[in-house]
Amino acid sequence: MTMVAILTGAGISTDSGIPDYRGPDGLWRRDPEAERLVTYGPYMSDPEIRRRSWRMRLDGPVLRARPNTAHLAIAAYEKTGNALRVITQNVDGLHQAAGVPARKVFELHGSARSVVCTACQARSSMAEALERVKAGEADPPCRECGGILKSATVMFGEHLDPEVLARAMAVAKAAEVFLAVGSSLQVQPAASLAGLAAEAGARLIIVNAEPTPYDPLADEIVREPIGTALPALLDRLR
C-alpha cells in the first residue's frame, strides 16, 4: 500500500470562500494594520486590538465555510483504505469537516474553530466565544481563570507547536508520494516538508497555480485548477 502525504495551503480553500491572506493580493499585504490583529505582541498588550480582532472574526468566513470538491476528494481517497496523512497550513478545519479523521490531519498553524486561554491553556469552541461577543462581551475572558482568550491559531510572533511539526516531518520522511496542493511553498518551516520528502525518496507532485521554490525537485507539476486537478490526480493514485 502506497503511503501518500498531502500538504495543503490556502489555495485548496479559496473555492470554499476563504481568501488567501498571505498571497499577492492577500489581506495581510493589502492592509498591514489588519496583520496587527493576529500578531501576538499587540494582541496581548492592547485591549483595543483584541476587541477589533474579535469583531473581525465575527465577520470572518471560516465558520461559515464548507468543504469543496478538493477537500471531499481527499476524504474519499482516505475512505478507500489507502494510507493517507494530511498536513495543512490552513486553520479552517475543512479537511475534518469533509470526513478525514482528525488523527490523520496535522494542523501546522492551529485551528480557527477553537479558542485557547493564554493563561491556563483551557480550550473551548470559537463559536461559543463569538456568541459571547455578539451578546456584548467585546473581549471575552476565559471562563476558567479570567485570562486572555485567543484563537487557537499560530499568530504572527508565535512558534509552531514542536510536537505537531515533528509528527509532520516524520510523515514527510515516510511518504512514498508527497503532494503539495495550493501552497506557495514559501512559508517555513512548512514549505521545507516538500524538500524533506523529496530527499527521502518520495515522488513529489506540486499542484499550484504559480511556480514555487520547490518546482525543480518535483516529479510532476500541475497548474490546473485544484478543484478539478486534485480529484483526477487522486483517482490515478488509487
MOMO-V805692 format. One record per residue. N is the residue number from 1. SS is DSSP state (h for helix, s for strand, l for the rest). PSI is psi in radians with two decimals (999 if undefined). OMEGA is omega in degrees with one decimal (999 if undefined). Layout:
N/SS/PSI/OMEGA, N/SS/PSI/OMEGA
//
This chain:
1/l/2.25/-178.3, 2/l/2.28/176.7, 3/s/2.03/-178.8, 4/s/2.27/173.3, 5/s/2.41/-180.0, 6/s/2.09/173.2, 7/s/2.12/-179.2, 8/s/2.47/177.1, 9/l/-2.96/-173.3, 10/h/-0.53/-176.2, 11/h/-0.42/-178.9, 12/h/-0.33/-175.1, 13/l/-0.04/-178.7, 14/h/-0.57/177.4, 15/h/-0.23/176.0, 16/h/0.07/177.6, 17/l/0.22/179.0, 18/l/2.08/-175.3, 19/l/2.80/174.2, 20/l/1.75/-173.8, 21/l/-0.53/-174.1, 22/l/-0.07/-176.6, 23/l/-3.14/-178.1, 24/l/-0.59/178.8, 25/l/0.34/-176.1, 26/l/2.81/-176.2, 27/h/-0.71/-175.4, 28/h/-0.44/177.5, 29/h/-0.64/-178.7, 30/h/-0.56/-175.2, 31/l/1.46/-178.7, 32/h/-0.50/179.4, 33/h/-0.58/179.3, 34/h/-0.52/179.4, 35/h/-0.55/179.6, 36/h/-0.46/-178.6, 37/l/-0.33/179.4, 38/l/0.50/175.6, 39/s/2.23/-167.4, 40/h/-0.83/-176.2, 41/h/-1.02/178.5, 42/h/-0.65/-179.1, 43/h/-0.76/-176.9, 44/h/-0.52/-172.4, 45/h/-0.29/-171.4, 46/l/1.87/179.9, 47/h/-0.58/-180.0, 48/h/-0.65/175.0, 49/h/-0.74/179.5, 50/h/-0.75/179.6, 51/h/-0.75/178.9, 52/h/-0.63/179.3, 53/h/-0.75/178.6, 54/h/-0.68/178.1, 55/h/-0.67/177.9, 56/h/-0.73/-178.7, 57/h/-0.54/176.6, 58/h/-0.66/-177.9, 59/l/0.01/-175.0, 60/l/2.77/-175.3, 61/l/-0.19/-167.3, 62/h/-0.87/-175.3, 63/h/-0.33/177.9, 64/h/-0.26/-173.4, 65/l/2.61/176.8, 66/l/2.64/179.5, 67/l/2.50/176.7, 68/l/-3.01/-174.0, 69/h/-0.55/179.9, 70/h/-0.78/176.7, 71/h/-0.75/-177.7, 72/h/-0.58/178.2, 73/h/-0.68/177.8, 74/h/-0.78/179.2, 75/h/-0.69/179.3, 76/h/-0.66/177.6, 77/h/-0.75/-179.9, 78/h/-0.63/-176.8, 79/h/-0.28/178.9, 80/l/-0.08/179.5, 81/l/0.05/177.7, 82/l/2.61/177.3, 83/s/2.06/-174.2, 84/s/2.42/168.3, 85/s/2.48/179.5, 86/s/2.20/173.5, 87/s/2.15/-176.2, 88/s/2.48/172.5, 89/l/-0.13/-176.9, 90/l/2.75/-178.0, 91/l/0.24/-169.6, 92/l/-0.21/178.4, 93/l/0.27/-173.9, 94/h/-0.41/175.0, 95/h/-0.78/178.4, 96/h/-0.68/178.6, 97/h/-0.52/179.1, 98/h/-0.35/177.8, 99/l/0.04/175.4, 100/l/2.22/179.9, 101/l/2.40/-176.2, 102/h/-0.58/-177.9, 103/h/-0.28/179.9, 104/h/0.09/-179.3, 105/s/2.17/179.1, 106/s/1.90/-176.4, 107/s/1.70/-175.2, 108/l/-0.61/-175.5, 109/l/0.32/175.7, 110/s/-2.86/-175.5, 111/s/2.29/176.7, 112/s/-0.01/-179.9, 113/s/-0.02/178.9, 114/s/2.82/171.5, 115/s/2.73/-179.3, 116/s/2.51/176.0, 117/s/2.26/-179.3, 118/l/-0.20/179.5, 119/l/-0.95/-173.8, 120/l/-0.05/177.2, 121/l/0.17/176.0, 122/l/2.43/-179.5, 123/s/2.57/175.5, 124/s/3.14/-173.3, 125/s/2.56/175.2, 126/h/-0.67/-179.4, 127/h/-0.73/179.0, 128/h/-0.75/179.7, 129/h/-0.72/-179.3, 130/h/-0.52/173.6, 131/h/-0.66/177.0, 132/h/-0.68/177.6, 133/h/-0.79/178.6, 134/h/-0.57/-177.8, 135/l/-0.06/174.8, 136/l/-0.06/177.0, 137/l/1.72/-173.2, 138/l/-0.53/179.5, 139/l/1.33/-171.3, 140/l/2.22/177.9, 141/s/2.91/176.0, 142/l/2.32/178.6, 143/l/-0.40/-176.9, 144/l/-0.80/-172.4, 145/l/-0.07/-179.4, 146/l/0.08/-179.1, 147/l/3.08/-179.3, 148/s/2.25/175.4, 149/s/2.56/172.7, 150/s/2.80/172.7, 151/s/2.52/-179.7, 152/s/0.69/175.1, 153/s/2.82/175.0, 154/l/1.86/-179.7, 155/l/2.83/169.6, 156/s/2.35/-178.5, 157/l/-0.08/176.3, 158/l/2.74/176.9, 159/l/2.66/173.0, 160/l/2.67/175.1, 161/l/2.05/-175.4, 162/h/-0.54/180.0, 163/h/-0.76/179.0, 164/h/-0.75/179.7, 165/h/-0.72/179.7, 166/h/-0.71/179.0, 167/h/-0.67/177.7, 168/h/-0.68/178.0, 169/h/-0.69/178.4, 170/h/-0.69/177.7, 171/h/-0.77/-179.9, 172/h/-0.72/-179.5, 173/h/-0.52/-176.6, 174/h/-0.29/-173.7, 175/l/2.47/171.9, 176/l/-0.53/173.2, 177/s/2.28/-179.1, 178/s/2.03/178.1, 179/s/2.26/171.9, 180/s/1.98/-169.5, 181/s/2.09/174.3, 182/l/0.48/178.7, 183/l/2.38/176.5, 184/l/-0.21/-177.4, 185/l/0.73/177.9, 186/l/-0.32/-179.7, 187/l/2.06/-179.7, 188/l/2.67/5.7, 189/l/0.02/-176.7, 190/l/-0.76/-176.5, 191/l/-0.58/-176.6, 192/h/-0.28/179.5, 193/h/-0.57/178.1, 194/h/-0.77/177.7, 195/h/-0.67/179.2, 196/h/-0.76/179.3, 197/h/-0.78/-179.6, 198/h/-0.72/179.3, 199/h/-0.52/-179.8, 200/l/-0.01/175.4, 201/l/0.09/-179.5, 202/l/2.64/169.5, 203/s/2.04/-175.5, 204/s/2.14/177.7, 205/s/2.17/-178.7, 206/s/2.15/177.7, 207/s/1.76/-176.0, 208/l/2.52/-175.6, 209/l/-0.57/-176.7, 210/l/2.76/175.8, 211/l/2.64/177.4, 212/l/2.82/178.8, 213/l/-0.30/-176.5, 214/l/0.08/178.8, 215/h/-0.68/-179.8, 216/h/-0.38/-179.8, 217/h/-0.18/-171.2, 218/l/2.50/172.3, 219/l/-0.43/-179.5, 220/s/2.40/177.7, 221/s/2.24/-178.7, 222/s/2.15/-179.5, 223/l/0.04/-178.6, 224/l/2.80/177.1, 225/l/2.38/-173.5, 226/h/-0.67/-176.3, 227/h/-0.46/177.0, 228/h/-0.62/-175.6, 229/h/-0.73/-174.7, 230/h/-0.80/176.6, 231/h/-0.71/179.7, 232/h/-0.70/180.0, 233/h/-0.77/179.7, 234/h/-0.58/174.9, 235/h/-0.68/179.3, 236/h/-0.55/-175.0, 237/h/-0.19/-176.7, 238/l/999/999
//
